[in-house]
Amino acid sequence: MKNKEAEKILTKDIGITLSEFPNNITLKYDEKEATLTMELSAAAAGLVKDKFNMQDDAAAFEAWALIIKAEADYRKKDLKKIVLGVKGVSNSDYNIAKPSNGCLGRFLYRILKFKEQYGEWFDLSDMLKGFRDNFISYLSGEHEFKNNVPVGEAETNEYKLWNKGLEKYVEWMFGTDNELKENILGLAKDTIIDRQLPVGLYEDEVKKDNVVFTGGSAAIDFWALDDKEKVINVYELKTKNKMVGVLTEIFFYSNYVNDIFVNQKIGDGYGKIVKSKIKNAGKKVSHRNYEKLELDLTNYKVNGIMICDVLHSDIIDNWEPLIKLMNTNGVIDYSNIKFELELPKVKKSSPV
């Protein structure tokens, strides 16, 4: 169902057309200030029990802000600023404390980083500025933050992967097929690729009660570290899955890797990170090459790479200006790889 009110504002007031702007986001336009206000629901910010995933249309504010601004700039429309707010919450809903859940913590991190990197045209409502400042005060406290680590190898059984879903299977193909590695990803055969890198963050100690960013199964699809070029490639894969949320995911994952493994801090002078180490306990267990990320990566650059066989219509219609705008952030280099794969026929269960 289309968001008719938002469609009217985008088309008549700003002069751009989007095909599928979500109903859950409210838009307001100030013609005098050439400012578009985008208001999310409390669920999209992680402030109520029933939460949206960050890649869902209703929560992916980074994606919609980038799409709208890139389209407006490309068409030379007068849109000076996009301001993000949240409906139905108040200043008291987040004070200077550990976020009440990992979705809220991740949202606070996302608004912090997005405002830092795109502040020339992106701003926060007064309430969200208060949230951000409270989050910075929390990060600046007497804490050290630690990431969660892989506890074993990613799935390698072809039949189980196929049954887990198409994207899990294609991730495995890219990680194990040298032709795909060279011809599609543009990497040397000996480049190590690994899958499902956890992206949780915890206060002081990695345990459930200390979660700051959602842990559990939250993970980067796959990644590659190039020691020669001193580059970490972070890949977000979409297979037969047209989502604007791919932009939000690659933004979060790339910044996470840059902050946790390269800078070892979240911001300038606050949020000290202590990279977690693998504890083997004498057992010979593979940990998805995580040991490479334990090393000193101070001089490494992070590339955020979307790898998609199809793109959402609101992305593909204006892809080059969108990537150009994304790359004004001054931190991460973003790109997209378009691919086509002929998938094998795989049975639903392993042969006896």
URBELBEL-V376553 format. One line per field, one symbol per residue. burial: # if it has 16 or more other C-alpha atoms within 10 Angstrom, else .. Layout:
BEGIN
burial = ???
END
This chain:
BEGIN
burial = ..#..##.##..######..##..#####.....##############..######################.....##.######.......###.##################.##...####.##########.###..########...#...#.###....##########.#.##..##.#....###############...######...########....#########..##########################..####.##..........####..#...#..#############.##...#.###.###.#..#####................
END
